[in-house]
């Protein structure tokens, strides 16, 4: 099965994990939320599938474009 990486759009602090490993998500669904400059920016699923792994935790610092989860379609 093909895999997709889910990445962040901005650098910041992970403030929420919206799903767990094994969760089925739809295209555009929120997976991880990053707080940057008092705004919450979601990292969303690029396709429908199952979250294979989440690579970050709440309060982790992430960089722009960092891989935060793997999606299996």
Biopython code that builds the backbone (N, CA, C, O; Angstrom):
import numpy as np
from Bio.PDB.StructureBuilder import StructureBuilder

atoms = [
    (1, "UNK", "N", (0.841, -1.181, 0.000)),
    (1, "UNK", "CA", (0.000, 0.000, 0.000)),
    (1, "UNK", "C", (0.888, 1.246, 0.000)),
    (1, "UNK", "O", (1.894, 1.289, 0.708)),
    (2, "UNK", "N", (0.527, 2.242, -0.776)),
    (2, "UNK", "CA", (1.318, 3.474, -0.819)),
    (2, "UNK", "C", (1.268, 4.229, 0.521)),
    (2, "UNK", "O", (0.282, 4.178, 1.256)),
    (3, "UNK", "N", (2.359, 4.920, 0.796)),
    (3, "UNK", "CA", (2.434, 5.736, 2.010)),
    (3, "UNK", "C", (2.672, 7.183, 1.638)),
    (3, "UNK", "O", (3.342, 7.485, 0.651)),
    (4, "UNK", "N", (2.113, 8.076, 2.444)),
    (4, "UNK", "CA", (2.304, 9.509, 2.290)),
    (4, "UNK", "C", (2.820, 10.065, 3.603)),
    (4, "UNK", "O", (2.437, 9.599, 4.676)),
    (5, "UNK", "N", (3.691, 11.065, 3.519)),
    (5, "UNK", "CA", (4.132, 11.769, 4.705)),
    (5, "UNK", "C", (3.244, 12.978, 4.951)),
    (5, "UNK", "O", (2.830, 13.661, 4.014)),
    (6, "UNK", "N", (2.960, 13.233, 6.205)),
    (6, "UNK", "CA", (2.206, 14.425, 6.593)),
    (6, "UNK", "C", (3.205, 15.374, 7.236)),
    (6, "UNK", "O", (3.891, 15.008, 8.191)),
    (7, "UNK", "N", (3.287, 16.594, 6.713)),
    (7, "UNK", "CA", (4.284, 17.554, 7.173)),
    (7, "UNK", "C", (3.629, 18.826, 7.703)),
    (7, "UNK", "O", (2.457, 19.099, 7.442)),
    (8, "UNK", "N", (4.417, 19.594, 8.453)),
    (8, "UNK", "CA", (3.940, 20.862, 8.994)),
    (8, "UNK", "C", (4.162, 21.982, 7.980)),
    (8, "UNK", "O", (5.075, 21.926, 7.156)),
    (9, "UNK", "N", (3.312, 22.991, 8.062)),
    (9, "UNK", "CA", (3.474, 24.168, 7.204)),
    (9, "UNK", "C", (4.355, 25.225, 7.855)),
    (9, "UNK", "O", (4.964, 26.044, 7.167)),
    (10, "UNK", "N", (4.420, 25.205, 9.188)),
    (10, "UNK", "CA", (5.158, 26.224, 9.932)),
    (10, "UNK", "C", (5.977, 25.580, 11.044)),
    (10, "UNK", "O", (5.726, 24.441, 11.439)),
    (11, "UNK", "N", (6.950, 26.319, 11.535)),
    (11, "UNK", "CA", (7.699, 25.903, 12.710)),
    (11, "UNK", "C", (6.916, 26.328, 13.944)),
    (11, "UNK", "O", (6.282, 27.384, 13.950)),
    (12, "UNK", "N", (6.960, 25.521, 14.970)),
    (12, "UNK", "CA", (6.255, 25.863, 16.199)),
    (12, "UNK", "C", (6.241, 24.705, 17.171)),
    (12, "UNK", "O", (7.108, 23.833, 17.133)),
    (13, "UNK", "N", (5.233, 24.706, 18.054)),
    (13, "UNK", "CA", (5.091, 23.689, 19.092)),
    (13, "UNK", "C", (3.838, 22.878, 18.822)),
    (13, "UNK", "O", (2.777, 23.443, 18.558)),
    (14, "UNK", "N", (3.949, 21.557, 18.885)),
    (14, "UNK", "CA", (2.779, 20.690, 18.716)),
    (14, "UNK", "C", (1.863, 20.908, 19.920)),
    (14, "UNK", "O", (2.265, 20.686, 21.062)),
    (15, "UNK", "N", (0.630, 21.345, 19.655)),
    (15, "UNK", "CA", (-0.300, 21.592, 20.756)),
    (15, "UNK", "C", (-1.422, 20.564, 20.816)),
    (15, "UNK", "O", (-2.157, 20.497, 21.802)),
    (16, "UNK", "N", (-1.558, 19.747, 19.743)),
    (16, "UNK", "CA", (-2.644, 18.764, 19.736)),
    (16, "UNK", "C", (-2.352, 17.654, 18.735)),
    (16, "UNK", "O", (-1.893, 17.904, 17.621)),
    (17, "UNK", "N", (-2.628, 16.422, 19.157)),
    (17, "UNK", "CA", (-2.647, 15.287, 18.248)),
    (17, "UNK", "C", (-4.124, 14.987, 18.026)),
    (17, "UNK", "O", (-4.808, 14.531, 18.942)),
    (18, "UNK", "N", (-4.612, 15.235, 16.832)),
    (18, "UNK", "CA", (-6.041, 15.113, 16.555)),
    (18, "UNK", "C", (-6.483, 13.669, 16.328)),
    (18, "UNK", "O", (-7.676, 13.372, 16.407)),
    (19, "UNK", "N", (-5.546, 12.770, 16.048)),
    (19, "UNK", "CA", (-5.860, 11.363, 15.782)),
    (19, "UNK", "C", (-4.830, 10.473, 16.471)),
    (19, "UNK", "O", (-3.820, 10.946, 16.993)),
    (20, "UNK", "N", (-5.110, 9.182, 16.458)),
    (20, "UNK", "CA", (-4.173, 8.189, 16.994)),
    (20, "UNK", "C", (-3.718, 7.281, 15.857)),
    (20, "UNK", "O", (-4.330, 7.247, 14.790)),
    (21, "UNK", "N", (-2.650, 6.558, 16.099)),
    (21, "UNK", "CA", (-2.201, 5.555, 15.143)),
    (21, "UNK", "C", (-3.346, 4.569, 14.916)),
    (21, "UNK", "O", (-3.995, 4.126, 15.864)),
    (22, "UNK", "N", (-3.582, 4.234, 13.656)),
    (22, "UNK", "CA", (-4.649, 3.307, 13.308)),
    (22, "UNK", "C", (-5.968, 3.972, 12.956)),
    (22, "UNK", "O", (-6.904, 3.301, 12.519)),
    (23, "UNK", "N", (-6.054, 5.285, 13.141)),
    (23, "UNK", "CA", (-7.277, 6.021, 12.832)),
    (23, "UNK", "C", (-7.431, 6.192, 11.326)),
    (23, "UNK", "O", (-6.461, 6.495, 10.631)),
    (24, "UNK", "N", (-8.652, 5.999, 10.820)),
    (24, "UNK", "CA", (-8.940, 6.262, 9.404)),
    (24, "UNK", "C", (-9.250, 7.750, 9.271)),
    (24, "UNK", "O", (-10.073, 8.281, 10.017)),
    (25, "UNK", "N", (-8.600, 8.423, 8.330)),
    (25, "UNK", "CA", (-8.823, 9.854, 8.097)),
    (25, "UNK", "C", (-9.198, 10.091, 6.641)),
    (25, "UNK", "O", (-8.855, 9.305, 5.757)),
    (26, "UNK", "N", (-9.894, 11.168, 6.415)),
    (26, "UNK", "CA", (-10.240, 11.581, 5.062)),
    (26, "UNK", "C", (-9.259, 12.622, 4.556)),
    (26, "UNK", "O", (-8.492, 13.190, 5.335)),
    (27, "UNK", "N", (-9.279, 12.871, 3.269)),
    (27, "UNK", "CA", (-8.413, 13.892, 2.677)),
    (27, "UNK", "C", (-8.724, 15.240, 3.318)),
    (27, "UNK", "O", (-9.889, 15.618, 3.437)),
    (28, "UNK", "N", (-7.683, 15.967, 3.732)),
    (28, "UNK", "CA", (-7.829, 17.280, 4.330)),
    (28, "UNK", "C", (-8.153, 17.273, 5.810)),
    (28, "UNK", "O", (-8.305, 18.335, 6.413)),
    (29, "UNK", "N", (-8.262, 16.090, 6.410)),
    (29, "UNK", "CA", (-8.590, 15.998, 7.836)),
    (29, "UNK", "C", (-7.374, 16.346, 8.694)),
    (29, "UNK", "O", (-6.244, 15.991, 8.360)),
    (30, "UNK", "N", (-7.619, 17.033, 9.786)),
    (30, "UNK", "CA", (-6.591, 17.449, 10.730)),
    (30, "UNK", "C", (-5.961, 16.224, 11.400)),
    (30, "UNK", "O", (-6.665, 15.327, 11.865)),
    (31, "UNK", "N", (-4.624, 16.201, 11.440)),
    (31, "UNK", "CA", (-3.913, 15.097, 12.080)),
    (31, "UNK", "C", (-3.132, 15.604, 13.290)),
    (31, "UNK", "O", (-3.240, 15.045, 14.381)),
    (32, "UNK", "N", (-2.348, 16.658, 13.096)),
    (32, "UNK", "CA", (-1.545, 17.268, 14.150)),
    (32, "UNK", "C", (-1.765, 18.775, 14.063)),
    (32, "UNK", "O", (-1.906, 19.321, 12.968)),
    (33, "UNK", "N", (-1.796, 19.456, 15.226)),
    (33, "UNK", "CA", (-1.964, 20.907, 15.233)),
    (33, "UNK", "C", (-0.716, 21.530, 15.849)),
    (33, "UNK", "O", (-0.264, 21.123, 16.919)),
    (34, "UNK", "N", (-0.166, 22.530, 15.148)),
    (34, "UNK", "CA", (1.040, 23.230, 15.585)),
    (34, "UNK", "C", (0.667, 24.660, 15.964)),
    (34, "UNK", "O", (-0.043, 25.342, 15.225)),
    (35, "UNK", "N", (1.147, 25.101, 17.108)),
    (35, "UNK", "CA", (0.934, 26.479, 17.553)),
    (35, "UNK", "C", (2.153, 27.309, 17.165)),
    (35, "UNK", "O", (3.287, 26.962, 17.494)),
    (36, "UNK", "N", (1.901, 28.403, 16.466)),
    (36, "UNK", "CA", (2.967, 29.316, 16.053)),
    (36, "UNK", "C", (2.422, 30.731, 16.119)),
    (36, "UNK", "O", (1.381, 31.022, 15.530)),
    (37, "UNK", "N", (3.099, 31.598, 16.817)),
    (37, "UNK", "CA", (2.697, 33.000, 16.947)),
    (37, "UNK", "C", (1.238, 33.136, 17.385)),
    (37, "UNK", "O", (0.485, 33.941, 16.836)),
    (38, "UNK", "N", (0.850, 32.332, 18.387)),
    (38, "UNK", "CA", (-0.490, 32.348, 18.988)),
    (38, "UNK", "C", (-1.591, 31.921, 18.025)),
    (38, "UNK", "O", (-2.768, 32.185, 18.270)),
    (39, "UNK", "N", (-1.212, 31.260, 16.930)),
    (39, "UNK", "CA", (-2.196, 30.712, 15.997)),
    (39, "UNK", "C", (-2.026, 29.196, 15.984)),
    (39, "UNK", "O", (-0.928, 28.684, 16.203)),
    (40, "UNK", "N", (-3.119, 28.486, 15.726)),
    (40, "UNK", "CA", (-3.059, 27.035, 15.606)),
    (40, "UNK", "C", (-3.201, 26.651, 14.138)),
    (40, "UNK", "O", (-4.211, 26.944, 13.499)),
    (41, "UNK", "N", (-2.167, 25.989, 13.613)),
    (41, "UNK", "CA", (-2.136, 25.624, 12.197)),
    (41, "UNK", "C", (-2.140, 24.092, 12.099)),
    (41, "UNK", "O", (-1.224, 23.439, 12.600)),
    (42, "UNK", "N", (-3.161, 23.520, 11.458)),
    (42, "UNK", "CA", (-3.224, 22.060, 11.365)),
    (42, "UNK", "C", (-2.324, 21.505, 10.258)),
    (42, "UNK", "O", (-2.151, 22.119, 9.205)),
    (43, "UNK", "N", (-1.764, 20.338, 10.524)),
    (43, "UNK", "CA", (-1.114, 19.528, 9.494)),
    (43, "UNK", "C", (-2.185, 18.530, 9.079)),
    (43, "UNK", "O", (-2.661, 17.754, 9.908)),
    (44, "UNK", "N", (-2.568, 18.541, 7.814)),
    (44, "UNK", "CA", (-3.709, 17.750, 7.370)),
    (44, "UNK", "C", (-3.296, 16.593, 6.476)),
    (44, "UNK", "O", (-2.206, 16.578, 5.904)),
    (45, "UNK", "N", (-4.184, 15.639, 6.375)),
    (45, "UNK", "CA", (-3.953, 14.454, 5.565)),
    (45, "UNK", "C", (-4.043, 14.797, 4.074)),
    (45, "UNK", "O", (-5.000, 15.446, 3.652)),
    (46, "UNK", "N", (-3.062, 14.371, 3.270)),
    (46, "UNK", "CA", (-3.101, 14.653, 1.828)),
    (46, "UNK", "C", (-4.047, 13.731, 1.050)),
    (46, "UNK", "O", (-4.344, 13.984, -0.117)),
    (47, "UNK", "N", (-4.520, 12.659, 1.706)),
    (47, "UNK", "CA", (-5.407, 11.691, 1.057)),
    (47, "UNK", "C", (-6.153, 10.917, 2.131)),
    (47, "UNK", "O", (-5.817, 11.007, 3.311)),
    (48, "UNK", "N", (-7.150, 10.168, 1.731)),
    (48, "UNK", "CA", (-7.844, 9.294, 2.666)),
    (48, "UNK", "C", (-6.979, 8.079, 2.939)),
    (48, "UNK", "O", (-6.321, 7.565, 2.035)),
    (49, "UNK", "N", (-6.977, 7.615, 4.184)),
    (49, "UNK", "CA", (-6.197, 6.438, 4.528)),
    (49, "UNK", "C", (-6.176, 6.206, 6.018)),
    (49, "UNK", "O", (-6.999, 6.741, 6.760)),
    (50, "UNK", "N", (-5.222, 5.399, 6.446)),
    (50, "UNK", "CA", (-5.068, 5.058, 7.855)),
    (50, "UNK", "C", (-3.745, 5.618, 8.352)),
    (50, "UNK", "O", (-2.718, 5.475, 7.689)),
    (51, "UNK", "N", (-3.767, 6.256, 9.519)),
    (51, "UNK", "CA", (-2.549, 6.812, 10.113)),
    (51, "UNK", "C", (-1.687, 5.642, 10.581)),
    (51, "UNK", "O", (-2.045, 4.923, 11.514)),
    (52, "UNK", "N", (-0.553, 5.465, 9.921)),
    (52, "UNK", "CA", (0.356, 4.354, 10.224)),
    (52, "UNK", "C", (1.204, 4.666, 11.451)),
    (52, "UNK", "O", (1.417, 3.798, 12.297)),
    (53, "UNK", "N", (1.689, 5.906, 11.551)),
    (53, "UNK", "CA", (2.479, 6.297, 12.720)),
    (53, "UNK", "C", (2.451, 7.806, 12.890)),
    (53, "UNK", "O", (2.326, 8.566, 11.929)),
    (54, "UNK", "N", (2.573, 8.209, 14.143)),
    (54, "UNK", "CA", (2.685, 9.625, 14.490)),
    (54, "UNK", "C", (4.082, 9.806, 15.065)),
    (54, "UNK", "O", (4.473, 9.106, 15.999)),
    (55, "UNK", "N", (4.825, 10.742, 14.505)),
    (55, "UNK", "CA", (6.251, 10.875, 14.814)),
    (55, "UNK", "C", (6.566, 11.960, 15.834)),
    (55, "UNK", "O", (7.733, 12.165, 16.170)),
    (56, "UNK", "N", (5.550, 12.658, 16.332)),
    (56, "UNK", "CA", (5.755, 13.742, 17.296)),
    (56, "UNK", "C", (4.778, 13.570, 18.455)),
    (56, "UNK", "O", (3.845, 12.769, 18.388)),
    (57, "UNK", "N", (5.008, 14.330, 19.509)),
    (57, "UNK", "CA", (4.112, 14.336, 20.660)),
    (57, "UNK", "C", (3.745, 15.760, 21.023)),
    (57, "UNK", "O", (4.348, 16.710, 20.524)),
    (58, "UNK", "N", (2.764, 15.907, 21.885)),
    (58, "UNK", "CA", (2.353, 17.231, 22.354)),
    (58, "UNK", "C", (3.547, 17.894, 23.040)),
    (58, "UNK", "O", (4.281, 17.250, 23.790)),
    (59, "UNK", "N", (3.727, 19.168, 22.779)),
    (59, "UNK", "CA", (4.811, 20.020, 23.293)),
    (59, "UNK", "C", (6.141, 19.847, 22.562)),
    (59, "UNK", "O", (7.109, 20.531, 22.895)),
    (60, "UNK", "N", (6.218, 18.944, 21.569)),
    (60, "UNK", "CA", (7.438, 18.839, 20.761)),
    (60, "UNK", "C", (7.572, 20.078, 19.877)),
    (60, "UNK", "O", (6.575, 20.618, 19.396)),
    (61, "UNK", "N", (8.792, 20.515, 19.672)),
    (61, "UNK", "CA", (9.063, 21.605, 18.735)),
    (61, "UNK", "C", (9.300, 20.999, 17.361)),
    (61, "UNK", "O", (10.016, 20.007, 17.223)),
    (62, "UNK", "N", (8.692, 21.602, 16.349)),
    (62, "UNK", "CA", (8.827, 21.106, 14.978)),
    (62, "UNK", "C", (9.273, 22.241, 14.068)),
    (62, "UNK", "O", (9.031, 23.415, 14.344)),
    (63, "UNK", "N", (9.923, 21.867, 12.990)),
    (63, "UNK", "CA", (10.366, 22.836, 11.999)),
    (63, "UNK", "C", (9.417, 22.874, 10.820)),
    (63, "UNK", "O", (8.618, 21.957, 10.632)),
    (64, "UNK", "N", (9.498, 23.923, 10.028)),
    (64, "UNK", "CA", (8.682, 24.052, 8.821)),
    (64, "UNK", "C", (8.993, 22.887, 7.890)),
    (64, "UNK", "O", (10.158, 22.603, 7.609)),
    (65, "UNK", "N", (7.952, 22.215, 7.416)),
    (65, "UNK", "CA", (8.115, 21.093, 6.503)),
    (65, "UNK", "C", (8.526, 19.786, 7.157)),
    (65, "UNK", "O", (8.830, 18.817, 6.461)),
    (66, "UNK", "N", (8.541, 19.745, 8.484)),
    (66, "UNK", "CA", (8.948, 18.528, 9.188)),
    (66, "UNK", "C", (7.876, 17.440, 9.049)),
    (66, "UNK", "O", (6.677, 17.713, 9.103)),
    (67, "UNK", "N", (8.344, 16.209, 8.871)),
    (67, "UNK", "CA", (7.463, 15.047, 8.801)),
    (67, "UNK", "C", (6.927, 14.762, 10.209)),
    (67, "UNK", "O", (7.708, 14.580, 11.143)),
    (68, "UNK", "N", (5.589, 14.722, 10.367)),
    (68, "UNK", "CA", (4.991, 14.503, 11.677)),
    (68, "UNK", "C", (4.190, 13.210, 11.758)),
    (68, "UNK", "O", (3.936, 12.711, 12.855)),
    (69, "UNK", "N", (3.785, 12.653, 10.601)),
    (69, "UNK", "CA", (3.018, 11.413, 10.611)),
    (69, "UNK", "C", (3.143, 10.723, 9.258)),
    (69, "UNK", "O", (3.485, 11.346, 8.253)),
    (70, "UNK", "N", (2.857, 9.412, 9.256)),
    (70, "UNK", "CA", (2.857, 8.614, 8.031)),
    (70, "UNK", "C", (1.453, 8.085, 7.821)),
    (70, "UNK", "O", (0.831, 7.555, 8.742)),
    (71, "UNK", "N", (0.957, 8.233, 6.599)),
    (71, "UNK", "CA", (-0.384, 7.797, 6.224)),
    (71, "UNK", "C", (-0.276, 6.666, 5.214)),
    (71, "UNK", "O", (0.495, 6.750, 4.258)),
    (72, "UNK", "N", (-1.050, 5.610, 5.426)),
    (72, "UNK", "CA", (-1.087, 4.490, 4.502)),
    (72, "UNK", "C", (-2.421, 4.519, 3.769)),
    (72, "UNK", "O", (-3.475, 4.568, 4.403)),
    (73, "UNK", "N", (-2.384, 4.488, 2.432)),
    (73, "UNK", "CA", (-3.636, 4.577, 1.676)),
    (73, "UNK", "C", (-4.032, 3.223, 1.128)),
    (73, "UNK", "O", (-5.061, 3.104, 0.463)),
]
sb = StructureBuilder()
sb.init_structure("model")
sb.init_model(0)
sb.init_chain("A")
sb.init_seg("    ")
for serial, (resi, resn, name, xyz) in enumerate(atoms, 1):
    if name == "N":
        sb.init_residue(resn, " ", resi, " ")
    sb.init_atom(name, np.array(xyz, "f"), 0.0, 1.0, " ", f" {name:<3s}", serial, name[0])
structure = sb.get_structure()
